[in-house]
């Protein structure tokens, strides 16, 4: 049944700690005004993500510009400073809308996504005043078109069609589009001629970087395209098949020439970048889950300077018009997402913005350590271990699996993990094969039929924790979100004695019903990851927990946002109904008004309390 009550099994001091941890507000997705004196961002200080604007001198309080019922996802300031474009998740749904508002809060209006079936994907402002380009999936098929929106008149003009096109850039004359297309694991950037609709791969298939690329952008003079591309592994260096920065020249007819690798590291993936006017490029690297910031020479790729950050993970950022200051969204194990000003060309310490919401009491939080261990076949795995201060030996332990499966556990802020630690539980968050941040081959190592082999990484994880004296045998729990929820159910059904209890959030229980119920564009993108819902139906059934729920013996808590259309809420409801019919100890918690990611502070608190209470009870 739907749980609407707060848990009562946790001691008062633990509940107070969980309230402090899970109730901590954050700020993210910064975008600087072209004048550099103001910043727009998303903050949940009000309890739900809202669009705020603040002056960098902090002389006036932040102003909320979004509507009271709007759950804001992201925001971007127009180059002329006249508009803010922001995405809204209506009622928690993945079917996002695009809104526009003046920086003073006037003229707020909906500009795209009126159809409740449609999903708008963020793009960016073009060189023309008032023009914003985005991708729109109508919801009646697998495709998404590139659409140019005039935020003043409301006029829409389709620039590119044909497949799922996630726009990354538009030329200054709006005649050429760069867009990413293709399913998961096979995404690549195409150059689209608006007049003819012709699409051409920027890097041909078979050329270095041609297999997977994204984030394509035009050089300021239009003579080339920059993009991030997956590069071949270097001989003798395992997992060096990393993402680097590539330049592709364009001729007078905008036809792409041979690709040139500008910047690459064998030990890190390039997550994002920005070419600067002084001939350098800002590189944001993911090195073993930690963000590293560098300025590199565009001509030869040499290191100009490394820029230290006060927190280990930078999920978002905005660069000033002169390229000298970075407004960074930073997070760490003891710090929710917050905004910092980072000087790129001077030896000045990063400065937090005072308008950033307060941090929770650091004494309630722990900093995880990274563990490396081997899978059954010798593949190197890793993860982050959160240990309660009072744990002096083997302890009750929860293994927490991330989503994706291309996601990655990183040392950022995890309210549920920290809440479990506050309840006295050890938490281990592994990166099993299929995770990102470890090279392209590792990320693809669980695709299609290989998924069966990847399940054994769960067993290897538990065996390592027990052998190292970290986990208490027989008192280990499994927890996971999205794909991690699916993996939790897989583990509970395949190895019924491995885990004493489980808890899922928005996990798939049956891959066949997932394909039937998710958004059409999501289903099409997932075929290369899981299998074709028609031709591979038997395989999908074989790896779906729903078909073998009678094997499950441990108590399981199924949680889900009731507005989720990514992994439809039916996935948890049908599993709960079947487990109840089998007489298994299962409970269902539906979080009202939430989608695939739980963002409302009351619901985050409720979820954190409920999961902590669940494992405290059963472990």
C-alpha positions, 0 to 999 in steps of 0.5 A: 500500500502507499505509505503516507506516515513518517517512520517511528522506529528511529531514535529521536537523535537519529531522526533529528540528524536525518532531518538536518542531512536530508533537509539541507537546501542546495543551489545549482545550474548557475548562469551568469548575466553577460554583464557579470554582475548577476547570476541566475540559478536553481535553488530548493531553499523554498522546498521545491526547485525554483528559479532565482536571480541574485546580485554577485555583490549580495546587496539585495536578497535573491529574487524568485522568478519562476511560478509557485507551481513550477518545478525548475530543472535548468536555466540559461541567460540570453547573450544580450541579457534580456531574457532567461530561458528555463526548463520546467518539469510539470508535476515531476514529469519528464515531459519538460516545458520551456519558459522565458522570463525577463530578469526583472521577473516580468513577461514570464510565459510558456514558449514550448512544450504546451502538449503534455506528451511533449518533452523539451530538451535544453539547447541554448541561445543563438546569436540572434536576439531572442532566439533560443534553440532546443530539441522537442520530442512530440511523444508520439514516436522515438524522434526529437526535432531541433526547433528554433523558438522566438521567445518574444513572438512565440514563433517556432521554426523546425531546423532539423528532423530525422531521428532523435536529435539533441541540439548542441549548437547552431551557426551564427547565420542559423543555416547549420545545426550541430546535434547529437543523435543515436541510441545509448552507447552509439551517440555521435554528432552530426552536422545538419544543413537546415535548407536541405535537411542533410545530416553528415557525421562530423567524424566518420565511423571508423575514424578515431572518435567516430564511434561516439561523440557529443557536445559539438560546438562551432569555432567562433569564426565558423572554420571548425567544429570542436567536440568531445569524442571517445578515443581509442585506448593507448597501447599498454594503458588499460582503460585509456579509451577516454573522452578527449577534445577533438577539432574538425575543420570545415571547408567553405561549404561547411563540409567536415575534414579530418579530425585532430585530437587537441587534448586527451588524458589516459587517466580521465574523461573530458566532461565539458570544455570552453574555448577561450579567446586567448587561445586556451581551452578550459577543460573539466575532467572526471578523474576517478570520480573527482573533478579536475579543472585545467587550462590547456593550450589549444595549439598543442594541448599543453597544460597552462595551469591547473585550477584547484577547487574547494569541493571534489565534484563540479556538476555545472558551471558558467563562464564569464564573458571575458573568460576569466571567472568561472561560476561553479556549482560544487558539491562534496560528501559534506556539502550540498550543491552550492555556488562558488566564484573561481578565478581562472587566471589568478592565484585567488582562492575560490569564494562561495556566494553568500546567497548559497543556502546554508550547509548541514552540520558537518559533524553529522556527515562522513567523508567516504574513502575509495576502495578498489577490488576485483570481480570474479573474472579479475576486472577491477571494480571500485566504490566509495565506502561511508563508515560511521565514526562509531563502527569499530569492526564488521558492521551492518552494511548497505550496498547502494547501486547508482542509476544509469547504468552509465552513471557513476558513484562520485564523492558528492552529496548523497542524503540517503547514504549519509542518513543511513550512516547517521543510523549507524549503518556502513554504506558502500556505493560501488561502480560495477561494470557498465558504470561511466568514468572508467573508459568506453569499453568498461561502460559497454561491458554490460550491454545486451547479452553481457548483462548476465555476466555483469550481475556477478559483480554484485556477489563479488562486491559483497564477498569483498566487504565481508572478507575485508571485515567491513560488512557483517555476514548475514546483515547486508542490505541492497539499495538502488535508484533507477537501474540500481533499483533494478539491480537490487531486485535482480540480486534479491531474486538471484541470490536470495541469501546474499542480502538480508533486506532491500530497498529500491527507488524507481527501479524496473521490475520487468524490462518488457513492461518498462519498454511498453510504458516509458516515453517512446524516445526513451524506449528507442534509446535503450534498445542498444543497452538492454535489448530489442523489446520485440526480437529480444523479448525472451532475453528481457524476460530472463533478466527481469526480476518480475519473472522470478519474484517467487525466489525473493525471501528478504523484505523489500521496500519499493519506493517510486515517484507517482509521476514518473514516466521515465521508469513508469510507476507501474514497475514498482506497483506490479512488483509490490502486488506480486510480492503481496500475493506471494506472501512476501514481506514487501512495502510500497511507498509512493511519493506524491508529485515526484518524477524519476528524481525526488526533488521536493524537500519534504519527500527527500526527507520522507524517503531518507527517513523511510529507507534508514528506518527500513534497514535499521529494522531489518539489518 
